[in-house]
Amino acid sequence: MPRFGGLLPTSPGRKIFPLSTPRHANDAAARCPSAGEWNAESYHRVSNPHVNWGVAVLEQLPLAGDELVIDLGCGTGRLTAMLLERLPRGRVLAIDRSATMTRAAHEHLTPLYPSHVDVVMADATAMPVAGAADAVFSTATFHWIPSHEALFASIFGALKPGGRLVAQCGGGKNLERVHDRCERLINAPEFRDYFTRWQDPWNYAGPEVTAARLTAAGFVDVSTNLESSPVQCADAASFAEFITTVICRPHAACLTDVRARDAFIGSLTRDAAADNPPFELDYWRLNMRARKPV
């Protein structure tokens, strides 16, 4: 069974937290209180679209079953569990920058895979492992990271020679409709005082610039593409919970008054009800594959 090597000493199933909060969480907190944290319980419940996308990405990762794979942005561990099923003789280092997500992932995964997984709260741009991973797998994470140059350098450093990156995130005009509606609400008189420190936290890159950044980081066999992948929620209640938990989490954190928060989400939900089809989210997924040279 492969061991981690590099910078991170571990014992099987151990939950490891860094000595300081990942800096992107601090950046988010500076914009709005608690914007760096997630409602892990709700996310675990509503993240079926992310799991469905992740299954398709996982199918693109060739594995023999004895590798060390980093799941970067593991969330609550739903996809990590599927990855572990493909590694009966291997190990997974599950990384997320959120304390609530890593806690949920640890509780979900370690009883099932006590000797095959370590859950770590860490910054994706400064991963606590070097030259040890056979692959890095990630879905729905990279668009939350401001510097993709720093991200790809960190991934390159974590991989062994010949190691692979297989990942997907939001890209291009991802969620353009709901983001445009949010922007109008942010500037509306009833909400603008809550957003005096607001900065968009997303980084929706395109395939061409992503390929160039991966190449500049040292990767070869780089492949990137963008695909439309709309998601339709069943009704107003599921739409409201989904956007509150996922898309509008940073907005909800700024709206410290519950009535204002409900009004903000309610406005978005009413607009979505009038769409054709109703409650559809215009997701675009940026796919990327690359290899570290031998």
N, C-alpha and C positions, 0 to 999 in steps of 0.2 A: 504494500500500500504506500503511495507517495506521501512524503511529508512536505511541509510548507517550505522549509529553507528560508533564505532571504532574511527579512527583518522581524518576523512575527513568530515568537515561540508560542505554541498552543498545546492544549490538551483536548482530546476529542469532546465535542459537544459544548465546549466552554463558550460562554458569552463574554466578550471582551469589549470594554469601553475605553476610549482614549482619555487622556488626562484633561483635555480641553474640548469644548464644543467645536465641531467642524465650522470653519469660518463662514461657509455659505449660510449656515443657520444663523450666525450672528448678523450677516448682511441682511437677511430677511427680517430678523427681529428689529433691526434699525429702521427698516421701512415701515413695518407695522408690528405691533405686539403679537407674538405667537405665530407669525407668518411662517416660521421655519418648522413648525410641528404639524403633525397629521393626526386625524382621528382614525387610528388603526382599526378599531372595531368596525366602523362604518366602511372604511376602504376594503377590508376583507370581504364585506358583504356585497359591495357594489362593483367590484373590479373585474367582473366577468369579461368585459371587452378587452381589458389588458391581458387577461389570461388567454383569451382566444388568439390575440395577436402574438403573444409570447410562445404559444404552442407551435405556431407556424415558424417563428424564428428558431426555436429549439430544434426543429426538424432539419434546419440548415447546418447544424453543428455536428460534424462527424466525430463520434466518440468510440473508443475501444472498450471503455468501462473501467479503466484503472487510472484515469487522469485526475489532476488537480484543476478544478475549474472555479473561477471567480464569478459569482452572480452579483453584478454591480448594480445596486439599486434594487435590493431583494424584496423590499416592501414587507408584507406579512408572511412571505415564504410560500405562497401558493405555487408559483412556478418553480421555486427552488426545490420543492418536493418532487416535481416531475423530472427535474434535472437529476436529482439524487437517484431516482429509479433507474436512470441510464448509467449510473456509476457504481455498480455493486462492489467494485474493488477500489474505488477512487474516493475522492474527498471534494467537498465544496466549501469555499470560503465565501459566505454570504455577507455582503457589505451594504450598509445603508447609512445615511447621515442623520436619520431621524431616531431619536430615543424610543418613541412609541412604536415605530415600525420594527426596530431591532428587538425590542422586548416581545412583541407579538410573534415575530419570526422564531425567536428562541423558544417560546412556549409551544409553538406549533410544530417545530421541526425536531428538536432534540429528543423528545420522547420516542419519535419514530426512527430517527437515524442517529443514535447517541454517539457512535464512533466514526461518523462520516461527515459531520458538518460543524463548522464554527461560525457563529454569528457575531459580526463586528460592526460597531458604530464608528465610521471613519469618513473622511473626505475623499471623494473620488479622484480629486486632483493631487492627492498626497497619500496614496494607498500604502498600508503598512506591510508591504511584501515586495520583494525585488527578485526578478529573474527566476521565479518559481512556478508560475502558472502555465499550464498547457493551453488554456483558453480563457477568454473573458467573454461572458454572455451577459447581455443587458437588454431590457425593454422598458420603454416609457420612463426613462430617467435622464438621458443626456440633455434634453431640452430645458431641464431645471438648472443646468450648470452654466454659469456665465462665460467661462473661457474654455472653449473646445480645444484650443491649443494646449492649455495646461492639462486638460483631461486626457488627450491622446498621448501626451508625453508620459503621464502617469501610467496609463495602460501599457504603453510600450515598455516601460521600465519593469512592470510587474510580470510580464510574460517571459517565458524561456525563449531562446532562439528557436524559431519555427512555430512558436505559439500563435494562436489565432484569435481574432476579434470577430464576433458575430453579434450584431446589435441592431436595435431599432428604437427610434424615438419620434416625437413629433417634429415635423419639418415643413418648410415652405409656407403655404397659407393655412396651416393647421388651425382649426377652430376660428376662422376669420369672422364668421357671422356673430358668434357669441362674444368674441373679444371686442368687436366693433360696438355691440350693444353695451358691454361693460364700460367702454370708454365714454360713451354718451352719459351713462349714469354717474360715473366718477365726476364728471364735470357739471352735473345737474345741481341746482342750488341746495336741494335737500340732502345731498350726499357729499359735496365737494370738501366740506370741512374735515371729513374723516380721512381724506386722501392727500393731505398737504405734503406728506413725505413719500408719496407713491412713486414707485418705479416698476415698470413691467419686469417680472422675474423670469420671463421665458426667453429661450434662445432657439428659435426655429430656423435652423440653417437649411440651405439647399444642398442638393447632391453634388454640384460642381465644387462649391467651396469646401464641403466636407471631404471630398476626395483629395483636394489640394492640401488640406490640413493634415490628413492622415499620411499623405506622402511626405510632407515636410517633417512629420514626427519620426519618419524612418520606416514606415510600413511599405510593403510591396503587395502585389496581387490585390490591389484596392478595387472594390466594386461598390458603387452607391446608386440608389435609385429612390424615387419618390412615388408613392401610390396612395390613391384615395381609399379611405376605409371608414365610411360613415357609420355612425351608431345611432340607433333609434331607441329611445326609452319608451317603456310601455304606457306611461301615463304621467300626469302632472306631479304626483308625489314622488315617483322614482326619478323623474328628471330633476326635481328640486334637490333631492338627497344627493344625486350624483354630482351635480355642479357645485353644491356646497362643499362636498367632501374632496372633490378632485380639481375641477377647473377653476372655481371661484374661491378656493380655500384661502389664497392671499387676500382677496377682497373681503371675505367674511371675517378674517382676523383684524382688518382695519375697522370694520363696522362694530365697534365695541358696544353700541346700544342694540339690544336684541330686536327692538321694533324696527330700527333702521335696517338691520341685517335681513329681517323677514321681508321688508318692503323691497329691498334690492333684489333678493332672490325671487320674490313674487313677480316683480316686473319682468325679469328674464323668463320666468316660467310662462307668463301670459303671452309674451311675444312668441315663444316657442310653440305654444298651443295653436297659434295662428299660421304657423309655417306649413308648407306642403312638401313632404309629409310632416305631421306634427311631431315635436319633441325629437327632431333629428339633429345630431351634432356632426359637423363637417370635419371629421378627423382626416388628416393626411399623415402618413407614416414614412419616415426617412429610414431606409434600410442601408446597412453598411457591413461589408466584410473585408477583412484585411489580414495580413500575416506579417509577423516579425521575421526578418531574414535569419537564416541559419548561420 
